[in-house]
């Protein structure tokens, strides 16, 4: 498989072209149950691609087809052994990361402004945070990342 392929997108596009009644979640039926005012603003395309684990779209919990191919391509693109797609957004991903890498009593370096999902991951894993203070980057109106040469202070 080459990086020019987009197996999950291709499967979504194929499914979006199917006509007929949908008796699976989500219940908006490709946008048919969305208020007209919202559809006028957002369009219908995004709702046609909001689909679930139906034949041809694979299953995120046990990927064997399009999702599995897409994860293999992502791993290859990033030079990783494996890549995993997630649901429920970054909060879920941060908790999964901490739970995968940390156990009771482990220490993990965490910025003072970490998202609350990081705190949830710490609580669930039993790991202890070692907080570091970020430095303001006034010219960018942003915070710095961890300054590597200061790492030994933590």
N, C-alpha and C positions, 0 to 999 in steps of 0.2 A: 504494500500500500504506500502511496506517495503523499507528501504533505499537501499536494494540490487537492486531495480528496476532502470532503466534508460529510462523512457518513451520517451523522446525526441530523444535520441540516437537510440532506437529501431525503432521509426518512420522514422528517417533518413535512417537507414540501410535497412528498408523495401522498401523505395522509391528508394534508390540507386540501388536496385536489379531489378527495373522495366526497361524493355527495350522498345524501341520505340522512336518516335520523341517527342521532347519537344517544345512546343509552348508558353512557359511562360518565364518570366525573371528568372535568368540572361541569357543573350543572348549567353553565351559561350557554351551552350548545353552540360553540364557535361564535359567540357574540350575540346570538338571537335573544338572549334574556337580559342583555345589557341596556340600560336606559338610552334612548335615542340621543339625548343631549350629550352624553358621554361618548357615544359612538361617533357623533359628528365631530367631536374634538379629537378623539384618539384614533378613529378609524377601526376597521374590523380585523385587519391583518394579524395583530398580536393575539387576538382571541382565537383565530383559526389555528394558531400554533400552540395554544395552551391545551395540551393533551396529556393523557395519562399512559400507563403501561397497557397498551393495546397491541395486538399483533402487528408487527412491522416496526414498532417503535422501541422495542426492547424494554428492559426492566432495570432501573437503577440499582435495585437491591441484589440482582443477580444478572449482570450484563453479559449477554452472549452474542449480540448482533451489532446494531449501529452504535450503541453507547460503548460497548467493548472496543469496537474499532476506533471510535473517537478518542477514548482514553489511551489507547495504544499510541495513536498519532500524537496526542498531547505529551505523553511521556517521551517519545522520540524527539519531539521538537525542543523539549527542555533538557534533554540528556539525562532523564531519570529512568530508573528501572521500571517504575509504575506511576500511574497518575490516577487519581480518584476524583470523580465529579461529586458534588454534594448538593443537598437540598436544604432549604430553610436559611439560606444566606450565609454570610461570613460569620455571624455569631455561632452558628452550628459548627462551622469549620474550625473556628478558634478553639471551641471546647473539645472537639474531636482531636485536634492537634495536641492539646495539652494532655488529654486523657491517654493518647497513644504514647507520648514521650515521657510522661512524668507519673510517678507513683507516690505513695505516702512517704513523707520526709524528704523527697527530692527538692532541690532548689532550682528556681528558674528566674532569670533576669527579666524584669518587667518594667516598662516605663511608668512613671507616676500617672500619666494620663491614659493608661490602658482602658480599653472598652470594658464595660461591666461583664461581658461574656468571658473575658479573660479571668476575671474574679470568679465567675461561676465554674470555669474549668479548674481553677486552683482549688476551690472548695470540693468539687467532685473527685479530683485526683488525690487530694491530700498533700499536694506539693506546697512548698513555702515560697512566697515571692521574695526576691531581692530587688528592691526598687532602686531605680536610678532617675535622676532629674534630667529632663531634657533642657536644652539651651534654646532660647528664642533666636530665630533667624529673622530679624526685623526687616531686612531688605525683601524677604519673601513672604512676610506675614505668616510664618509657619514655625513649627518646632523642628529641632534637629533630630537626627536619629542617634543611636548609641555611638559615642565617640570611641573607636576601637582602642586607642592608646590609653584610655581611662578604664578599660575593662578590668585591668588588674586591681583596681581600687575596690571592685565589687567582689 
